C-alpha cells in the first residue's frame, strides 16, 4: 500500500468503532471502488465543520442560535435530562418516551483520565438551574463509578435546595451499561422508573 493510503487508513482507524479491517475497507471503498463519492464526502465534512457547533444552552448539536430541541416551544423546559454525550440524547429521543429538554455534559468525571468539572459542560447547567426555570433534573448518566461520581458532584454543586427535584434513571439499564446501547423499551422503563437521587 502507498504512504497516502496508509495515512488515510490510520486516520480512519482513530474514529470510534473502526478497527484495522474496517478502516482498510472504507479507505479502499473510497479510493478504488467508489472514488466519485470522495469529493462529496470531503465537502460534507467541511460543511459540517463550518456549520455545526454546540448549542450554547444545552450542548447538543446546533447550526443556528440553538438546537432544534431548545427551539421547540412544545418541550417542557422545566424538566432537564442530563446525559453524557450527544448519542445518549439521540437514543432517548428515538425512544419517544421523553418530551422535556436536555443538557449534554460531554463526558463524566474521571480523575484517572484527567477529566474534572472544568472539562465538562457544568457551567451552563448551573446557569440554567440558577435562572429558576428548572424544576427537575433527570440524571441519565452511565450506571458505573464515574457516572455515580458525576451524579454526586451535581447534587452537591448545583443550587436549588428543596425546590430542585433530582431523579436518577436506573431501572431497566444494566449495571455498567450506558444509555446509548439501550433499546427503546428499556429506555422508556428507565425514564418511567426514575427515582429521587440521594
C-alpha positions as CSV (number, residue, x, y, z in Angstrom):
1,X,0.0,0.0,0.0
2,X,1.1,3.6,-0.6
3,X,2.0,6.1,2.2
4,X,-1.0,8.2,1.4
5,X,-3.3,5.2,1.7
6,X,-1.7,4.2,5.0
7,X,-2.1,7.7,6.3
8,X,-5.8,7.7,5.4
9,X,-6.3,4.3,6.9
10,X,-4.5,5.4,10.1
11,X,-6.9,8.4,10.5
12,X,-10.0,6.4,9.8
13,X,-8.9,3.8,12.4
14,X,-8.9,6.6,15.0
15,X,-12.7,7.0,14.6
16,X,-14.9,5.3,17.2
17,X,-15.9,1.7,16.3
18,X,-13.4,1.3,13.5
19,X,-10.6,-1.2,13.7
20,X,-7.9,-2.1,11.2
21,X,-10.1,-4.1,8.9
22,X,-13.0,-1.6,8.9
23,X,-10.7,1.4,8.2
24,X,-9.0,-0.6,5.4
25,X,-12.4,-1.4,3.8
26,X,-13.6,2.2,4.0
27,X,-10.3,3.5,2.5
28,X,-10.4,1.0,-0.4
29,X,-14.1,1.7,-1.0
30,X,-13.5,5.5,-1.2
31,X,-10.3,5.3,-3.3
32,X,-10.8,2.3,-5.6
33,X,-14.5,1.2,-5.7
34,X,-16.3,4.5,-5.4
35,X,-13.8,7.3,-6.0
36,X,-16.7,9.6,-7.1
37,X,-18.0,9.6,-3.5
38,X,-14.8,11.0,-2.1
39,X,-15.2,14.7,-3.1
40,X,-18.9,14.6,-1.9
41,X,-17.8,13.2,1.5
42,X,-15.0,15.8,1.8
43,X,-17.4,18.6,1.0
44,X,-20.0,17.3,3.6
45,X,-17.2,17.1,6.2
46,X,-16.0,20.6,5.5
47,X,-19.6,22.0,5.6
48,X,-20.4,20.2,8.8
49,X,-17.1,21.5,10.4
50,X,-18.1,25.1,9.4
51,X,-21.8,24.9,10.3
52,X,-22.3,22.5,13.3
53,X,-21.4,23.7,16.8
54,X,-22.6,23.1,20.3
55,X,-25.8,24.6,21.4
56,X,-24.8,27.3,24.0
57,X,-27.8,26.4,26.1
58,X,-27.7,22.6,26.3
59,X,-24.6,21.3,24.5
60,X,-26.5,19.5,21.7
61,X,-25.5,19.8,18.1
62,X,-26.8,23.1,16.5
63,X,-26.5,25.0,13.3
64,X,-28.4,28.2,14.4
65,X,-28.7,30.1,17.6
66,X,-29.8,27.0,19.4
67,X,-30.5,23.3,18.7
68,X,-33.9,22.1,17.4
69,X,-34.9,20.8,20.8
70,X,-34.2,24.0,22.7
71,X,-36.0,26.0,20.0
72,X,-39.1,23.7,20.2
73,X,-41.7,25.6,22.3
74,X,-43.7,22.4,22.9
75,X,-40.9,20.9,25.0
76,X,-41.1,21.1,28.8
77,X,-38.2,23.3,29.7
78,X,-38.6,22.8,33.4
79,X,-37.6,19.2,33.2
80,X,-34.0,18.7,32.1
81,X,-32.5,15.3,31.3
82,X,-28.7,15.3,31.9
83,X,-26.8,13.0,29.6
84,X,-23.1,12.3,29.0
85,X,-22.9,12.6,25.2
86,X,-25.0,13.6,22.2
87,X,-25.6,10.0,21.1
88,X,-27.2,9.4,24.5
89,X,-29.6,12.2,23.8
90,X,-30.3,10.8,20.4
91,X,-31.1,7.4,21.9
92,X,-33.6,8.9,24.4
93,X,-35.2,10.9,21.6
94,X,-35.5,7.8,19.5
95,X,-37.5,6.1,22.3
96,X,-40.2,8.7,22.1
97,X,-40.6,8.5,25.9
98,X,-39.5,12.0,26.8
99,X,-40.7,15.5,25.9
100,X,-38.6,17.6,28.2
101,X,-35.3,19.4,27.5
102,X,-31.7,18.1,27.7
103,X,-28.3,19.0,29.0
104,X,-25.2,17.3,27.5
105,X,-22.1,17.2,29.8
106,X,-19.8,15.9,27.0
107,X,-18.3,13.3,29.4
108,X,-18.3,12.3,33.0
109,X,-16.0,12.9,35.9
110,X,-12.9,10.7,35.7
111,X,-9.9,11.8,37.7
112,X,-7.9,8.8,36.4
113,X,-8.3,10.2,32.9
114,X,-7.8,13.8,34.0
115,X,-11.4,14.8,33.5
116,X,-12.6,17.2,36.2
117,X,-15.6,19.6,36.4
118,X,-13.7,22.2,34.3
119,X,-13.6,19.8,31.3
120,X,-17.3,19.2,31.3
121,X,-20.3,21.3,30.4
122,X,-21.3,22.2,34.0
123,X,-21.3,26.0,34.0
124,X,-24.2,26.4,31.5
125,X,-26.2,23.8,33.5
126,X,-25.5,25.8,36.7
127,X,-26.8,28.9,34.9
128,X,-30.0,27.2,33.8
129,X,-30.6,26.0,37.4
130,X,-29.8,29.4,38.9
131,X,-32.3,31.1,36.4
132,X,-35.1,29.3,38.2
133,X,-36.5,27.7,35.1
134,X,-35.6,24.1,36.0
135,X,-37.8,22.2,38.5
136,X,-36.4,18.7,37.9
137,X,-33.1,17.2,36.7
138,X,-33.2,13.7,35.4
139,X,-29.7,12.2,35.7
140,X,-29.4,9.8,32.8
141,X,-25.7,9.0,33.2
142,X,-24.0,5.7,33.0
143,X,-24.5,3.2,35.8
144,X,-20.8,3.0,36.6
145,X,-18.4,4.5,39.2
146,X,-17.7,7.6,37.1
147,X,-21.4,8.1,36.4
148,X,-22.3,7.9,40.0
149,X,-19.5,10.2,41.0
150,X,-20.8,12.7,38.4
151,X,-24.3,12.5,39.9
152,X,-23.0,13.1,43.4
153,X,-21.0,16.1,42.2
154,X,-24.1,17.6,40.5
155,X,-26.2,17.1,43.7
156,X,-23.5,18.8,45.8
157,X,-22.6,21.7,43.5
158,X,-25.9,22.8,41.9
159,X,-28.1,25.4,43.7
160,X,-31.8,24.9,44.1
161,X,-32.2,23.3,47.5
162,X,-35.5,21.6,48.1
163,X,-37.1,23.3,45.1
164,X,-35.0,21.4,42.6
165,X,-36.0,17.7,42.3
166,X,-33.2,15.4,41.2
167,X,-34.1,11.9,39.9
168,X,-31.9,9.2,38.5
169,X,-32.8,6.7,35.8
170,X,-31.6,3.2,36.6
171,X,-34.4,0.7,36.4
172,X,-34.0,-1.3,33.2
173,X,-30.4,-0.3,32.5
174,X,-27.8,-2.9,33.2
175,X,-25.1,-2.2,35.7
176,X,-22.1,-0.8,33.9
177,X,-24.2,-0.1,30.8
178,X,-24.9,3.2,29.1
179,X,-27.9,4.9,27.6
180,X,-26.5,4.7,24.1
181,X,-26.9,0.9,23.9
182,X,-30.3,0.5,25.5
183,X,-33.3,-0.2,23.3
184,X,-36.5,2.0,23.2
185,X,-38.5,-0.2,25.6
186,X,-35.6,-0.3,28.2
187,X,-35.2,3.5,28.0
188,X,-38.9,4.1,28.5
189,X,-38.9,1.8,31.5
190,X,-35.8,3.6,32.9
191,X,-37.4,7.0,32.4
192,X,-40.7,5.9,33.9
193,X,-39.0,4.2,36.8
194,X,-36.7,7.1,37.8
195,X,-36.2,7.7,41.5
196,X,-35.1,10.6,43.7
197,X,-31.3,10.7,43.7
198,X,-29.9,11.0,47.2
